């Protein structure tokens, strides 16, 4: 990283450009939705009928694997883990 600080000409994404994670998340959602609609199902019904499938094929690709945060105060974290078999 440059130690001089300040804005460099041409640095960063162009204004209004989508980041790669945002594009991937949206594409995952659309792919799953289209798959379910082709079978005449909806996301809610599929999540209720088979939560493990829903997690593995829909949620898992959207949830970040690592999160960094600076917190000032109390934090409650709830994690439910599904293991691939």
PDB file of N, CA, C and O in Angstrom, chain B, residues numbered from 101:
ATOM      1  N   UNK B 101       0.831  -1.189   0.000  1.00  0.00           N
ATOM      2  CA  UNK B 101       0.000   0.000   0.000  1.00  0.00           C
ATOM      3  C   UNK B 101       0.872   1.247   0.000  1.00  0.00           C
ATOM      4  O   UNK B 101       1.955   1.266   0.584  1.00  0.00           O
ATOM      5  N   UNK B 102       0.398   2.254  -0.642  1.00  0.00           N
ATOM      6  CA  UNK B 102       1.130   3.520  -0.667  1.00  0.00           C
ATOM      7  C   UNK B 102       1.004   4.194   0.695  1.00  0.00           C
ATOM      8  O   UNK B 102      -0.072   4.218   1.293  1.00  0.00           O
ATOM      9  N   UNK B 103       2.091   4.727   1.165  1.00  0.00           N
ATOM     10  CA  UNK B 103       2.086   5.366   2.466  1.00  0.00           C
ATOM     11  C   UNK B 103       1.813   6.856   2.419  1.00  0.00           C
ATOM     12  O   UNK B 103       1.777   7.507   3.463  1.00  0.00           O
ATOM     13  N   UNK B 104       1.623   7.406   1.239  1.00  0.00           N
ATOM     14  CA  UNK B 104       1.447   8.849   1.115  1.00  0.00           C
ATOM     15  C   UNK B 104       0.033   9.310   1.423  1.00  0.00           C
ATOM     16  O   UNK B 104      -0.165  10.473   1.774  1.00  0.00           O
ATOM     17  N   UNK B 105      -0.944   8.444   1.304  1.00  0.00           N
ATOM     18  CA  UNK B 105      -2.330   8.821   1.559  1.00  0.00           C
ATOM     19  C   UNK B 105      -2.887   9.700   0.458  1.00  0.00           C
ATOM     20  O   UNK B 105      -2.200  10.016  -0.513  1.00  0.00           O
ATOM     21  N   UNK B 106      -4.106  10.078   0.619  1.00  0.00           N
ATOM     22  CA  UNK B 106      -4.731  10.946  -0.370  1.00  0.00           C
ATOM     23  C   UNK B 106      -5.246  10.176  -1.566  1.00  0.00           C
ATOM     24  O   UNK B 106      -4.910   9.008  -1.764  1.00  0.00           O
ATOM     25  N   UNK B 107      -6.068  10.844  -2.362  1.00  0.00           N
ATOM     26  CA  UNK B 107      -6.667  10.206  -3.529  1.00  0.00           C
ATOM     27  C   UNK B 107      -5.670  10.202  -4.680  1.00  0.00           C
ATOM     28  O   UNK B 107      -5.046  11.219  -4.986  1.00  0.00           O
ATOM     29  N   UNK B 108      -5.534   9.048  -5.308  1.00  0.00           N
ATOM     30  CA  UNK B 108      -4.674   8.909  -6.479  1.00  0.00           C
ATOM     31  C   UNK B 108      -5.550   8.939  -7.726  1.00  0.00           C
ATOM     32  O   UNK B 108      -6.612   8.318  -7.741  1.00  0.00           O
ATOM     33  N   UNK B 109      -5.137   9.631  -8.748  1.00  0.00           N
ATOM     34  CA  UNK B 109      -5.928   9.664  -9.982  1.00  0.00           C
ATOM     35  C   UNK B 109      -6.140   8.252 -10.527  1.00  0.00           C
ATOM     36  O   UNK B 109      -5.186   7.486 -10.665  1.00  0.00           O
ATOM     37  N   UNK B 110      -7.383   7.915 -10.835  1.00  0.00           N
ATOM     38  CA  UNK B 110      -7.702   6.611 -11.413  1.00  0.00           C
ATOM     39  C   UNK B 110      -7.797   5.475 -10.412  1.00  0.00           C
ATOM     40  O   UNK B 110      -8.029   4.336 -10.816  1.00  0.00           O
ATOM     41  N   UNK B 111      -7.625   5.736  -9.120  1.00  0.00           N
ATOM     42  CA  UNK B 111      -7.666   4.676  -8.114  1.00  0.00           C
ATOM     43  C   UNK B 111      -9.106   4.279  -7.816  1.00  0.00           C
ATOM     44  O   UNK B 111     -10.015   5.107  -7.872  1.00  0.00           O
ATOM     45  N   UNK B 112      -9.300   3.013  -7.501  1.00  0.00           N
ATOM     46  CA  UNK B 112     -10.615   2.526  -7.074  1.00  0.00           C
ATOM     47  C   UNK B 112     -11.546   2.197  -8.233  1.00  0.00           C
ATOM     48  O   UNK B 112     -11.193   2.332  -9.405  1.00  0.00           O
ATOM     49  N   UNK B 113     -12.752   1.758  -7.865  1.00  0.00           N
ATOM     50  CA  UNK B 113     -13.770   1.437  -8.865  1.00  0.00           C
ATOM     51  C   UNK B 113     -14.323   2.718  -9.468  1.00  0.00           C
ATOM     52  O   UNK B 113     -14.366   3.754  -8.804  1.00  0.00           O
ATOM     53  N   UNK B 114     -14.740   2.650 -10.710  1.00  0.00           N
ATOM     54  CA  UNK B 114     -15.417   3.816 -11.294  1.00  0.00           C
ATOM     55  C   UNK B 114     -16.708   4.116 -10.529  1.00  0.00           C
ATOM     56  O   UNK B 114     -17.349   3.201 -10.012  1.00  0.00           O
ATOM     57  N   UNK B 115     -17.083   5.372 -10.457  1.00  0.00           N
ATOM     58  CA  UNK B 115     -18.285   5.777  -9.747  1.00  0.00           C
ATOM     59  C   UNK B 115     -19.494   5.023 -10.296  1.00  0.00           C
ATOM     60  O   UNK B 115     -19.711   4.984 -11.508  1.00  0.00           O
ATOM     61  N   UNK B 116     -20.284   4.421  -9.395  1.00  0.00           N
ATOM     62  CA  UNK B 116     -21.485   3.695  -9.780  1.00  0.00           C
ATOM     63  C   UNK B 116     -21.255   2.239 -10.142  1.00  0.00           C
ATOM     64  O   UNK B 116     -22.219   1.508 -10.373  1.00  0.00           O
ATOM     65  N   UNK B 117     -19.993   1.791 -10.197  1.00  0.00           N
ATOM     66  CA  UNK B 117     -19.699   0.400 -10.544  1.00  0.00           C
ATOM     67  C   UNK B 117     -20.068  -0.517  -9.385  1.00  0.00           C
ATOM     68  O   UNK B 117     -19.846  -0.173  -8.224  1.00  0.00           O
ATOM     69  N   UNK B 118     -20.626  -1.678  -9.694  1.00  0.00           N
ATOM     70  CA  UNK B 118     -20.985  -2.661  -8.671  1.00  0.00           C
ATOM     71  C   UNK B 118     -19.748  -3.445  -8.271  1.00  0.00           C
ATOM     72  O   UNK B 118     -18.901  -3.748  -9.111  1.00  0.00           O
ATOM     73  N   UNK B 119     -19.640  -3.775  -6.983  1.00  0.00           N
ATOM     74  CA  UNK B 119     -18.519  -4.599  -6.571  1.00  0.00           C
ATOM     75  C   UNK B 119     -18.810  -6.064  -6.901  1.00  0.00           C
ATOM     76  O   UNK B 119     -19.960  -6.454  -7.100  1.00  0.00           O
ATOM     77  N   UNK B 120     -17.747  -6.861  -6.954  1.00  0.00           N
ATOM     78  CA  UNK B 120     -17.858  -8.251  -7.398  1.00  0.00           C
ATOM     79  C   UNK B 120     -18.767  -9.060  -6.481  1.00  0.00           C
ATOM     80  O   UNK B 120     -19.554  -9.871  -6.968  1.00  0.00           O
ATOM     81  N   UNK B 121     -18.678  -8.861  -5.168  1.00  0.00           N
ATOM     82  CA  UNK B 121     -19.512  -9.627  -4.239  1.00  0.00           C
ATOM     83  C   UNK B 121     -20.980  -9.312  -4.470  1.00  0.00           C
ATOM     84  O   UNK B 121     -21.812 -10.220  -4.494  1.00  0.00           O
ATOM     85  N   UNK B 122     -21.304  -8.056  -4.639  1.00  0.00           N
ATOM     86  CA  UNK B 122     -22.683  -7.661  -4.880  1.00  0.00           C
ATOM     87  C   UNK B 122     -23.216  -8.313  -6.146  1.00  0.00           C
ATOM     88  O   UNK B 122     -24.346  -8.800  -6.163  1.00  0.00           O
ATOM     89  N   UNK B 123     -22.418  -8.327  -7.204  1.00  0.00           N
ATOM     90  CA  UNK B 123     -22.835  -8.970  -8.461  1.00  0.00           C
ATOM     91  C   UNK B 123     -23.048 -10.460  -8.257  1.00  0.00           C
ATOM     92  O   UNK B 123     -24.038 -11.015  -8.734  1.00  0.00           O
ATOM     93  N   UNK B 124     -22.117 -11.121  -7.545  1.00  0.00           N
ATOM     94  CA  UNK B 124     -22.231 -12.561  -7.318  1.00  0.00           C
ATOM     95  C   UNK B 124     -23.455 -12.904  -6.483  1.00  0.00           C
ATOM     96  O   UNK B 124     -24.149 -13.877  -6.774  1.00  0.00           O
ATOM     97  N   UNK B 125     -23.725 -12.118  -5.453  1.00  0.00           N
ATOM     98  CA  UNK B 125     -24.889 -12.361  -4.599  1.00  0.00           C
ATOM     99  C   UNK B 125     -26.159 -12.230  -5.418  1.00  0.00           C
ATOM    100  O   UNK B 125     -27.034 -13.094  -5.349  1.00  0.00           O
ATOM    101  N   UNK B 126     -26.269 -11.174  -6.182  1.00  0.00           N
ATOM    102  CA  UNK B 126     -27.467 -10.974  -7.006  1.00  0.00           C
ATOM    103  C   UNK B 126     -27.630 -12.098  -8.018  1.00  0.00           C
ATOM    104  O   UNK B 126     -28.747 -12.557  -8.255  1.00  0.00           O
ATOM    105  N   UNK B 127     -26.535 -12.545  -8.617  1.00  0.00           N
ATOM    106  CA  UNK B 127     -26.627 -13.637  -9.590  1.00  0.00           C
ATOM    107  C   UNK B 127     -27.044 -14.926  -8.913  1.00  0.00           C
ATOM    108  O   UNK B 127     -27.833 -15.682  -9.480  1.00  0.00           O
ATOM    109  N   UNK B 128     -26.534 -15.206  -7.702  1.00  0.00           N
ATOM    110  CA  UNK B 128     -26.946 -16.397  -6.960  1.00  0.00           C
ATOM    111  C   UNK B 128     -28.440 -16.370  -6.664  1.00  0.00           C
ATOM    112  O   UNK B 128     -29.125 -17.384  -6.804  1.00  0.00           O
ATOM    113  N   UNK B 129     -28.935 -15.227  -6.261  1.00  0.00           N
ATOM    114  CA  UNK B 129     -30.363 -15.087  -5.969  1.00  0.00           C
ATOM    115  C   UNK B 129     -31.183 -15.342  -7.228  1.00  0.00           C
ATOM    116  O   UNK B 129     -32.148 -16.105  -7.197  1.00  0.00           O
ATOM    117  N   UNK B 130     -30.805 -14.708  -8.329  1.00  0.00           N
ATOM    118  CA  UNK B 130     -31.553 -14.879  -9.574  1.00  0.00           C
ATOM    119  C   UNK B 130     -31.517 -16.318 -10.074  1.00  0.00           C
ATOM    120  O   UNK B 130     -32.538 -16.847 -10.514  1.00  0.00           O
ATOM    121  N   UNK B 131     -30.350 -16.955 -10.010  1.00  0.00           N
ATOM    122  CA  UNK B 131     -30.237 -18.353 -10.462  1.00  0.00           C
ATOM    123  C   UNK B 131     -31.135 -19.271  -9.646  1.00  0.00           C
ATOM    124  O   UNK B 131     -31.826 -20.124 -10.202  1.00  0.00           O
ATOM    125  N   UNK B 132     -31.126 -19.097  -8.334  1.00  0.00           N
ATOM    126  CA  UNK B 132     -31.951 -19.940  -7.462  1.00  0.00           C
ATOM    127  C   UNK B 132     -33.427 -19.683  -7.712  1.00  0.00           C
ATOM    128  O   UNK B 132     -34.214 -20.625  -7.814  1.00  0.00           O
ATOM    129  N   UNK B 133     -33.801 -18.440  -7.809  1.00  0.00           N
ATOM    130  CA  UNK B 133     -35.188 -18.075  -8.047  1.00  0.00           C
ATOM    131  C   UNK B 133     -35.684 -18.671  -9.362  1.00  0.00           C
ATOM    132  O   UNK B 133     -36.770 -19.250  -9.411  1.00  0.00           O
ATOM    133  N   UNK B 134     -34.902 -18.536 -10.418  1.00  0.00           N
ATOM    134  CA  UNK B 134     -35.300 -19.078 -11.716  1.00  0.00           C
ATOM    135  C   UNK B 134     -35.446 -20.593 -11.661  1.00  0.00           C
ATOM    136  O   UNK B 134     -36.370 -21.152 -12.252  1.00  0.00           O
ATOM    137  N   UNK B 135     -34.546 -21.251 -10.957  1.00  0.00           N
ATOM    138  CA  UNK B 135     -34.620 -22.713 -10.807  1.00  0.00           C
ATOM    139  C   UNK B 135     -35.913 -23.122 -10.106  1.00  0.00           C
ATOM    140  O   UNK B 135     -36.606 -24.038 -10.547  1.00  0.00           O
ATOM    141  N   UNK B 136     -36.225 -22.439  -9.019  1.00  0.00           N
ATOM    142  CA  UNK B 136     -37.435 -22.767  -8.269  1.00  0.00           C
ATOM    143  C   UNK B 136     -38.697 -22.460  -9.069  1.00  0.00           C
ATOM    144  O   UNK B 136     -39.638 -23.254  -9.069  1.00  0.00           O
ATOM    145  N   UNK B 137     -38.725 -21.328  -9.741  1.00  0.00           N
ATOM    146  CA  UNK B 137     -39.898 -20.970 -10.531  1.00  0.00           C
ATOM    147  C   UNK B 137     -40.110 -21.944 -11.685  1.00  0.00           C
ATOM    148  O   UNK B 137     -41.250 -22.236 -12.048  1.00  0.00           O
ATOM    149  N   UNK B 138     -39.022 -22.449 -12.262  1.00  0.00           N
ATOM    150  CA  UNK B 138     -39.138 -23.437 -13.341  1.00  0.00           C
ATOM    151  C   UNK B 138     -39.808 -24.713 -12.838  1.00  0.00           C
ATOM    152  O   UNK B 138     -40.456 -25.427 -13.604  1.00  0.00           O
ATOM    153  N   UNK B 139     -39.648 -24.989 -11.553  1.00  0.00           N
ATOM    154  CA  UNK B 139     -40.274 -26.171 -10.940  1.00  0.00           C
ATOM    155  C   UNK B 139     -41.607 -25.826 -10.277  1.00  0.00           C
ATOM    156  O   UNK B 139     -42.216 -26.683  -9.637  1.00  0.00           O
ATOM    157  N   UNK B 140     -42.066 -24.585 -10.423  1.00  0.00           N
ATOM    158  CA  UNK B 140     -43.343 -24.170  -9.844  1.00  0.00           C
ATOM    159  C   UNK B 140     -43.300 -24.001  -8.331  1.00  0.00           C
ATOM    160  O   UNK B 140     -44.311 -24.189  -7.656  1.00  0.00           O
ATOM    161  N   UNK B 141     -42.140 -23.648  -7.799  1.00  0.00           N
ATOM    162  CA  UNK B 141     -41.982 -23.483  -6.352  1.00  0.00           C
ATOM    163  C   UNK B 141     -41.559 -22.054  -6.051  1.00  0.00           C
ATOM    164  O   UNK B 141     -41.104 -21.332  -6.938  1.00  0.00           O
ATOM    165  N   UNK B 142     -41.710 -21.653  -4.803  1.00  0.00           N
ATOM    166  CA  UNK B 142     -41.249 -20.345  -4.353  1.00  0.00           C
ATOM    167  C   UNK B 142     -40.170 -20.517  -3.293  1.00  0.00           C
ATOM    168  O   UNK B 142     -40.018 -21.601  -2.730  1.00  0.00           O
ATOM    169  N   UNK B 143     -39.421 -19.452  -3.020  1.00  0.00           N
ATOM    170  CA  UNK B 143     -38.332 -19.538  -2.041  1.00  0.00           C
ATOM    171  C   UNK B 143     -38.832 -19.871  -0.644  1.00  0.00           C
ATOM    172  O   UNK B 143     -38.228 -20.689   0.050  1.00  0.00           O
ATOM    173  N   UNK B 144     -39.919 -19.253  -0.225  1.00  0.00           N
ATOM    174  CA  UNK B 144     -40.431 -19.504   1.119  1.00  0.00           C
ATOM    175  C   UNK B 144     -40.843 -20.971   1.278  1.00  0.00           C
ATOM    176  O   UNK B 144     -40.492 -21.621   2.263  1.00  0.00           O
ATOM    177  N   UNK B 145     -41.585 -21.475   0.307  1.00  0.00           N
ATOM    178  CA  UNK B 145     -42.036 -22.873   0.371  1.00  0.00           C
ATOM    179  C   UNK B 145     -40.853 -23.832   0.396  1.00  0.00           C
ATOM    180  O   UNK B 145     -40.859 -24.826   1.122  1.00  0.00           O
ATOM    181  N   UNK B 146     -39.837 -23.522  -0.408  1.00  0.00           N
ATOM    182  CA  UNK B 146     -38.661 -24.386  -0.462  1.00  0.00           C
ATOM    183  C   UNK B 146     -37.883 -24.340   0.852  1.00  0.00           C
ATOM    184  O   UNK B 146     -37.389 -25.369   1.312  1.00  0.00           O
ATOM    185  N   UNK B 147     -37.772 -23.171   1.451  1.00  0.00           N
ATOM    186  CA  UNK B 147     -37.073 -23.036   2.729  1.00  0.00           C
ATOM    187  C   UNK B 147     -37.810 -23.792   3.826  1.00  0.00           C
ATOM    188  O   UNK B 147     -37.179 -24.416   4.679  1.00  0.00           O
ATOM    189  N   UNK B 148     -39.135 -23.744   3.814  1.00  0.00           N
ATOM    190  CA  UNK B 148     -39.933 -24.462   4.811  1.00  0.00           C
ATOM    191  C   UNK B 148     -39.837 -25.971   4.604  1.00  0.00           C
ATOM    192  O   UNK B 148     -39.715 -26.727   5.568  1.00  0.00           O
ATOM    193  N   UNK B 149     -39.891 -26.405   3.355  1.00  0.00           N
ATOM    194  CA  UNK B 149     -39.896 -27.840   3.049  1.00  0.00           C
ATOM    195  C   UNK B 149     -38.536 -28.493   3.301  1.00  0.00           C
ATOM    196  O   UNK B 149     -38.467 -29.626   3.776  1.00  0.00           O
ATOM    197  N   UNK B 150     -37.464 -27.781   2.984  1.00  0.00           N
ATOM    198  CA  UNK B 150     -36.131 -28.371   3.106  1.00  0.00           C
ATOM    199  C   UNK B 150     -35.116 -27.292   3.486  1.00  0.00           C
ATOM    200  O   UNK B 150     -34.398 -26.780   2.627  1.00  0.00           O
ATOM    201  N   UNK B 151     -35.057 -26.946   4.787  1.00  0.00           N
ATOM    202  CA  UNK B 151     -34.150 -25.876   5.223  1.00  0.00           C
ATOM    203  C   UNK B 151     -32.686 -26.132   4.881  1.00  0.00           C
ATOM    204  O   UNK B 151     -31.957 -25.189   4.573  1.00  0.00           O
ATOM    205  N   UNK B 152     -32.243 -27.383   4.929  1.00  0.00           N
ATOM    206  CA  UNK B 152     -30.847 -27.684   4.616  1.00  0.00           C
ATOM    207  C   UNK B 152     -30.544 -27.377   3.150  1.00  0.00           C
ATOM    208  O   UNK B 152     -29.515 -26.778   2.837  1.00  0.00           O
ATOM    209  N   UNK B 153     -31.435 -27.786   2.261  1.00  0.00           N
ATOM    210  CA  UNK B 153     -31.264 -27.481   0.840  1.00  0.00           C
ATOM    211  C   UNK B 153     -31.208 -25.969   0.627  1.00  0.00           C
ATOM    212  O   UNK B 153     -30.346 -25.458  -0.088  1.00  0.00           O
ATOM    213  N   UNK B 154     -32.131 -25.278   1.255  1.00  0.00           N
ATOM    214  CA  UNK B 154     -32.214 -23.822   1.106  1.00  0.00           C
ATOM    215  C   UNK B 154     -30.908 -23.168   1.546  1.00  0.00           C
ATOM    216  O   UNK B 154     -30.394 -22.275   0.872  1.00  0.00           O
ATOM    217  N   UNK B 155     -30.384 -23.614   2.668  1.00  0.00           N
ATOM    218  CA  UNK B 155     -29.123 -23.056   3.160  1.00  0.00           C
ATOM    219  C   UNK B 155     -27.981 -23.351   2.191  1.00  0.00           C
ATOM    220  O   UNK B 155     -27.239 -22.448   1.806  1.00  0.00           O
ATOM    221  N   UNK B 156     -27.844 -24.616   1.799  1.00  0.00           N
ATOM    222  CA  UNK B 156     -26.714 -25.006   0.957  1.00  0.00           C
ATOM    223  C   UNK B 156     -26.758 -24.371  -0.431  1.00  0.00           C
ATOM    224  O   UNK B 156     -25.712 -24.055  -0.998  1.00  0.00           O
ATOM    225  N   UNK B 157     -27.943 -24.185  -0.976  1.00  0.00           N
ATOM    226  CA  UNK B 157     -28.057 -23.709  -2.345  1.00  0.00           C
ATOM    227  C   UNK B 157     -28.394 -22.234  -2.481  1.00  0.00           C
ATOM    228  O   UNK B 157     -28.330 -21.688  -3.582  1.00  0.00           O
ATOM    229  N   UNK B 158     -28.746 -21.590  -1.404  1.00  0.00           N
ATOM    230  CA  UNK B 158     -29.175 -20.212  -1.506  1.00  0.00           C
ATOM    231  C   UNK B 158     -28.422 -19.314  -0.533  1.00  0.00           C
ATOM    232  O   UNK B 158     -27.751 -18.369  -0.950  1.00  0.00           O
ATOM    233  N   UNK B 159     -28.527 -19.597   0.729  1.00  0.00           N
ATOM    234  CA  UNK B 159     -27.960 -18.725   1.755  1.00  0.00           C
ATOM    235  C   UNK B 159     -26.436 -18.823   1.810  1.00  0.00           C
ATOM    236  O   UNK B 159     -25.750 -17.809   1.938  1.00  0.00           O
ATOM    237  N   UNK B 160     -25.922 -20.017   1.716  1.00  0.00           N
ATOM    238  CA  UNK B 160     -24.484 -20.243   1.896  1.00  0.00           C
ATOM    239  C   UNK B 160     -23.630 -19.368   0.973  1.00  0.00           C
ATOM    240  O   UNK B 160     -22.584 -18.873   1.391  1.00  0.00           O
ATOM    241  N   UNK B 161     -24.055 -19.176  -0.250  1.00  0.00           N
ATOM    242  CA  UNK B 161     -23.284 -18.371  -1.187  1.00  0.00           C
ATOM    243  C   UNK B 161     -23.375 -16.880  -0.929  1.00  0.00           C
ATOM    244  O   UNK B 161     -22.588 -16.110  -1.480  1.00  0.00           O
ATOM    245  N   UNK B 162     -24.317 -16.460  -0.107  1.00  0.00           N
ATOM    246  CA  UNK B 162     -24.510 -15.033   0.141  1.00  0.00           C
ATOM    247  C   UNK B 162     -23.915 -14.568   1.458  1.00  0.00           C
ATOM    248  O   UNK B 162     -23.650 -13.378   1.629  1.00  0.00           O
ATOM    249  N   UNK B 163     -23.704 -15.477   2.381  1.00  0.00           N
ATOM    250  CA  UNK B 163     -23.208 -15.098   3.702  1.00  0.00           C
ATOM    251  C   UNK B 163     -21.683 -15.026   3.669  1.00  0.00           C
ATOM    252  O   UNK B 163     -21.036 -15.981   3.236  1.00  0.00           O
ATOM    253  N   UNK B 164     -21.101 -13.928   4.111  1.00  0.00           N
ATOM    254  CA  UNK B 164     -19.637 -13.833   4.103  1.00  0.00           C
ATOM    255  C   UNK B 164     -19.014 -14.865   5.029  1.00  0.00           C
ATOM    256  O   UNK B 164     -19.570 -15.188   6.078  1.00  0.00           O
ATOM    257  N   UNK B 165     -17.864 -15.377   4.635  1.00  0.00           N
ATOM    258  CA  UNK B 165     -17.166 -16.370   5.447  1.00  0.00           C
ATOM    259  C   UNK B 165     -16.440 -15.725   6.617  1.00  0.00           C
ATOM    260  O   UNK B 165     -16.245 -16.357   7.655  1.00  0.00           O
ATOM    261  N   UNK B 166     -16.043 -14.477   6.453  1.00  0.00           N
ATOM    262  CA  UNK B 166     -15.358 -13.742   7.515  1.00  0.00           C
ATOM    263  C   UNK B 166     -15.968 -12.356   7.636  1.00  0.00           C
ATOM    264  O   UNK B 166     -16.364 -11.742   6.645  1.00  0.00           O
ATOM    265  N   UNK B 167     -16.036 -11.881   8.867  1.00  0.00           N
ATOM    266  CA  UNK B 167     -16.549 -10.536   9.123  1.00  0.00           C
ATOM    267  C   UNK B 167     -15.594  -9.854  10.087  1.00  0.00           C
ATOM    268  O   UNK B 167     -15.236 -10.409  11.126  1.00  0.00           O
ATOM    269  N   UNK B 168     -15.187  -8.646   9.731  1.00  0.00           N
ATOM    270  CA  UNK B 168     -14.365  -7.841  10.628  1.00  0.00           C
ATOM    271  C   UNK B 168     -15.198  -6.667  11.087  1.00  0.00           C
ATOM    272  O   UNK B 168     -15.877  -6.026  10.286  1.00  0.00           O
ATOM    273  N   UNK B 169     -15.145  -6.383  12.384  1.00  0.00           N
ATOM    274  CA  UNK B 169     -15.917  -5.251  12.896  1.00  0.00           C
ATOM    275  C   UNK B 169     -15.254  -4.699  14.148  1.00  0.00           C
ATOM    276  O   UNK B 169     -14.616  -5.422  14.914  1.00  0.00           O
ATOM    277  N   UNK B 170     -15.420  -3.421  14.328  1.00  0.00           N
ATOM    278  CA  UNK B 170     -15.027  -2.774  15.570  1.00  0.00           C
ATOM    279  C   UNK B 170     -16.325  -2.407  16.267  1.00  0.00           C
ATOM    280  O   UNK B 170     -17.145  -1.671  15.719  1.00  0.00           O
ATOM    281  N   UNK B 171     -16.510  -2.924  17.483  1.00  0.00           N
ATOM    282  CA  UNK B 171     -17.776  -2.753  18.186  1.00  0.00           C
ATOM    283  C   UNK B 171     -17.537  -2.049  19.500  1.00  0.00           C
ATOM    284  O   UNK B 171     -16.595  -2.353  20.231  1.00  0.00           O
ATOM    285  N   UNK B 172     -18.400  -1.110  19.782  1.00  0.00           N
ATOM    286  CA  UNK B 172     -18.327  -0.390  21.040  1.00  0.00           C
ATOM    287  C   UNK B 172     -19.628  -0.678  21.785  1.00  0.00           C
ATOM    288  O   UNK B 172     -20.626   0.009  21.568  1.00  0.00           O
ATOM    289  N   UNK B 173     -19.631  -1.678  22.653  1.00  0.00           N
ATOM    290  CA  UNK B 173     -20.846  -2.057  23.374  1.00  0.00           C
ATOM    291  C   UNK B 173     -21.059  -3.562  23.328  1.00  0.00           C
ATOM    292  O   UNK B 173     -20.151  -4.319  22.985  1.00  0.00           O
ATOM    293  N   UNK B 174     -22.267  -3.986  23.676  1.00  0.00           N
ATOM    294  CA  UNK B 174     -22.610  -5.406  23.719  1.00  0.00           C
ATOM    295  C   UNK B 174     -22.928  -5.938  22.323  1.00  0.00           C
ATOM    296  O   UNK B 174     -23.450  -5.218  21.471  1.00  0.00           O
ATOM    297  N   UNK B 175     -22.603  -7.208  22.110  1.00  0.00           N
ATOM    298  CA  UNK B 175     -22.888  -7.865  20.840  1.00  0.00           C
ATOM    299  C   UNK B 175     -23.483  -9.233  21.134  1.00  0.00           C
ATOM    300  O   UNK B 175     -22.950  -9.982  21.952  1.00  0.00           O
ATOM    301  N   UNK B 176     -24.579  -9.556  20.473  1.00  0.00           N
ATOM    302  CA  UNK B 176     -25.167 -10.894  20.541  1.00  0.00           C
ATOM    303  C   UNK B 176     -24.998 -11.549  19.183  1.00  0.00           C
ATOM    304  O   UNK B 176     -25.358 -10.966  18.160  1.00  0.00           O
ATOM    305  N   UNK B 177     -24.453 -12.755  19.167  1.00  0.00           N
ATOM    306  CA  UNK B 177     -24.245 -13.477  17.914  1.00  0.00           C
ATOM    307  C   UNK B 177     -24.936 -14.823  18.037  1.00  0.00           C
ATOM    308  O   UNK B 177     -24.722 -15.560  18.999  1.00  0.00           O
ATOM    309  N   UNK B 178     -25.775 -15.137  17.044  1.00  0.00           N
ATOM    310  CA  UNK B 178     -26.462 -16.422  16.995  1.00  0.00           C
ATOM    311  C   UNK B 178     -26.040 -17.122  15.715  1.00  0.00           C
ATOM    312  O   UNK B 178     -26.182 -16.578  14.620  1.00  0.00           O
ATOM    313  N   UNK B 179     -25.528 -18.318  15.861  1.00  0.00           N
ATOM    314  CA  UNK B 179     -25.069 -19.065  14.689  1.00  0.00           C
ATOM    315  C   UNK B 179     -25.699 -20.454  14.725  1.00  0.00           C
ATOM    316  O   UNK B 179     -25.601 -21.174  15.719  1.00  0.00           O
ATOM    317  N   UNK B 180     -26.343 -20.810  13.628  1.00  0.00           N
ATOM    318  CA  UNK B 180     -26.841 -22.169  13.476  1.00  0.00           C
ATOM    319  C   UNK B 180     -26.024 -22.791  12.381  1.00  0.00           C
ATOM    320  O   UNK B 180     -25.938 -22.246  11.281  1.00  0.00           O
ATOM    321  N   UNK B 181     -25.426 -23.917  12.661  1.00  0.00           N
ATOM    322  CA  UNK B 181     -24.495 -24.517  11.718  1.00  0.00           C
ATOM    323  C   UNK B 181     -25.129 -25.724  11.049  1.00  0.00           C
ATOM    324  O   UNK B 181     -25.699 -26.597  11.703  1.00  0.00           O
ATOM    325  N   UNK B 182     -25.014 -25.750   9.730  1.00  0.00           N
ATOM    326  CA  UNK B 182     -25.404 -26.925   8.941  1.00  0.00           C
ATOM    327  C   UNK B 182     -24.130 -27.503   8.373  1.00  0.00           C
ATOM    328  O   UNK B 182     -23.304 -26.773   7.825  1.00  0.00           O
ATOM    329  N   UNK B 183     -23.964 -28.783   8.496  1.00  0.00           N
ATOM    330  CA  UNK B 183     -22.760 -29.411   7.967  1.00  0.00           C
ATOM    331  C   UNK B 183     -23.108 -30.136   6.684  1.00  0.00           C
ATOM    332  O   UNK B 183     -24.120 -30.831   6.594  1.00  0.00           O
ATOM    333  N   UNK B 184     -22.241 -29.957   5.683  1.00  0.00           N
ATOM    334  CA  UNK B 184     -22.399 -30.690   4.431  1.00  0.00           C
ATOM    335  C   UNK B 184     -22.074 -32.154   4.699  1.00  0.00           C
ATOM    336  O   UNK B 184     -21.142 -32.475   5.436  1.00  0.00           O
ATOM    337  N   UNK B 185     -22.855 -33.029   4.091  1.00  0.00           N
ATOM    338  CA  UNK B 185     -22.573 -34.475   4.248  1.00  0.00           C
ATOM    339  C   UNK B 185     -22.158 -35.065   2.953  1.00  0.00           C
ATOM    340  O   UNK B 185     -21.880 -36.262   2.880  1.00  0.00           O
TER     341      UNK B 185
END
